[in-house]
Amino acid sequence: MDKNIENTKASGNTILLITCLIATGLIIGLWIWKSVQLSNIRKQSATEMQLLKDEVAKQIRQSEELHLKSIAKPLVWAVRSEMLKNNISQVNLYANELVKEKNFQKIVVTNDKGVVIISTNKKEEGKEFISTGKVDYLKTDTTSVANINDSLLIMSSPVMGFNNRLGTIIVTYTAQHP
């Protein structure tokens, strides 16, 4: 009878040990599964966050480009009026006041031959724009905004007289970083 009791005890201990091992295995398995699941959720969240940041940056850039284009029209009208009156000092005043605004880096006004007549960087005045900037800006017949590495926006707009081109306005603007 003692042997049966000992066998029953040993059998009970074995069952208890096996049950504990299975429970421990299940807990470890569940912990690993949840850790993998949490890691996947974190990666997915980081990817979605980056996509959202990229989309916001794109929308801010588009908004800034639209902002520059909307500024161009009244600026061109004002510069045109003063150029027709040959009042270059007033054009210079417009450029110097505008460049004081946030994110505006440089304002350049060329004549019809591509020579810089006004610049907020006085070293450029009297020089051909080719030596100080991209010549393509002088060829456009509409207002355009070039995006340089998502950090710089360059707006160029022609200044038209009654039947000829008087010059071009080029505005360099530092893009905001979201």
C-alpha positions in Angstrom: 0.0 0.0 0.0 2.9 2.3 0.7 4.1 1.8 -2.8 0.8 2.8 -4.2 0.8 6.0 -2.2 4.4 6.7 -3.3 3.4 6.0 -6.9 0.4 8.2 -6.6 2.5 11.0 -5.0 5.2 10.6 -7.7 2.5 10.6 -10.3 0.9 13.7 -8.7 4.2 15.5 -8.5 4.9 14.6 -12.2 1.5 15.9 -13.2 2.0 19.0 -11.2 5.4 19.5 -12.8 4.1 18.9 -16.3 1.2 21.3 -15.6 3.6 24.0 -14.3 5.8 23.5 -17.4 2.9 23.7 -19.8 1.5 26.8 -18.0 5.0 28.4 -18.0 5.4 27.6 -21.7 1.9 29.1 -22.5 2.8 32.3 -20.5 6.2 32.6 -22.3 4.5 31.9 -25.7 1.8 34.4 -25.0 4.4 37.0 -23.9 6.5 36.4 -27.1 3.4 36.7 -29.3 2.3 39.9 -27.6 5.8 41.3 -27.9 6.0 40.6 -31.6 2.5 42.1 -32.0 3.5 45.2 -30.1 6.7 45.5 -32.2 4.7 45.3 -35.4 2.2 47.9 -34.2 5.1 50.3 -33.3 6.7 49.8 -36.7 3.4 50.4 -38.4 2.7 53.5 -36.3 6.2 54.9 -37.1 5.6 54.3 -40.8 2.2 56.0 -40.7 3.6 58.9 -38.7 6.4 59.4 -41.3 3.8 59.3 -44.1 1.7 61.9 -42.2 4.8 64.1 -41.7 5.7 63.9 -45.4 2.1 64.8 -46.4 2.1 67.8 -44.0 5.4 69.0 -45.3 4.1 68.6 -48.9 1.0 70.6 -48.0 3.0 73.3 -46.3 5.3 73.6 -49.3 2.4 73.9 -51.7 0.9 76.5 -49.4 4.1 78.5 -49.5 4.3 78.3 -53.3 0.7 79.5 -53.5 1.6 82.3 -51.1 4.5 83.4 -53.2 2.5 83.3 -56.4 -0.2 85.5 -54.8 2.3 88.0 -53.6 3.8 88.2 -57.1 0.9 89.9 -58.8 0.7 93.1 -56.7 4.5 93.2 -56.5 4.8 93.0 -60.3 2.1 95.7 -60.6 3.9 98.0 -58.2 7.3 97.4 -59.8 5.9 97.8 -63.3 4.3 101.2 -62.4 7.6 102.5 -60.9 9.7 101.1 -63.8 7.5 102.8 -66.4 8.0 106.1 -64.4 11.8 105.2 -64.3 11.6 105.5 -60.5 14.1 102.8 -59.6 14.7 104.1 -56.1 11.0 103.2 -55.2 11.5 99.7 -56.6 14.6 99.4 -54.4 12.5 100.5 -51.4 9.9 97.8 -52.2 12.6 95.1 -52.4 14.3 96.2 -49.2 11.0 96.3 -47.2 9.9 92.9 -48.5 13.1 91.2 -47.7 12.7 92.3 -44.0 9.7 89.9 -43.8 10.1 86.5 -42.3 11.7 83.8 -44.6 12.4 86.3 -47.5 16.1 85.9 -48.4 16.7 88.0 -51.5 14.8 90.1 -54.0 16.3 90.7 -57.5 14.8 92.9 -60.3 16.4 92.7 -63.7 15.9 94.8 -66.8 14.8 93.4 -70.1 18.4 92.5 -71.0 18.9 90.4 -67.9 21.1 92.9 -66.0 20.4 93.2 -62.3 19.1 96.7 -61.6 17.9 96.2 -58.0 19.0 93.5 -55.6 18.9 93.3 -51.8 22.5 92.0 -52.2 24.0 95.2 -53.6 27.1 93.3 -54.9 24.9 91.8 -57.7 23.6 95.2 -59.0 24.9 96.0 -62.5 25.9 92.4 -63.2 24.2 90.1 -65.6 21.8 87.8 -63.8 23.5 84.8 -65.5 26.5 85.2 -63.2 24.3 85.4 -60.0 21.4 83.1 -60.7 19.7 80.6 -63.1 19.1 82.2 -66.5 15.9 80.2 -66.9 14.2 82.5 -64.5 14.5 85.3 -67.0 12.8 83.4 -69.8 9.5 82.5 -68.2 6.4 84.4 -69.4 4.3 83.5 -66.3 4.9 83.5 -62.6 6.6 80.3 -61.5 8.0 78.9 -58.3 11.0 76.5 -58.2 11.4 74.3 -55.2 15.1 73.7 -54.4 15.6 70.7 -52.1 12.5 71.5 -50.1 14.4 74.2 -48.4 14.4 77.1 -50.8 11.6 78.5 -53.0 12.5 80.8 -55.9 9.7 82.7 -57.5 10.2 84.5 -60.8 7.7 86.7 -62.5 8.0 88.8 -65.7 7.4 92.5 -65.5 5.6 93.5 -68.7 5.2 96.9 -70.2 2.6 97.9 -72.7 4.0 95.8 -75.5 7.4 94.6 -74.2 9.1 93.0 -71.3 10.5 95.5 -68.8 12.3 92.9 -66.7 11.9 90.1 -64.2 11.4 89.9 -60.5 13.1 87.0 -58.7 12.3 86.3 -55.0 14.3 83.8 -52.9 12.3 82.5 -50.0 13.4 80.0 -47.3 10.8 77.2 -46.9 9.5 76.4 -43.5 10.3 73.1 -42.0 7.4 71.3 -40.2 
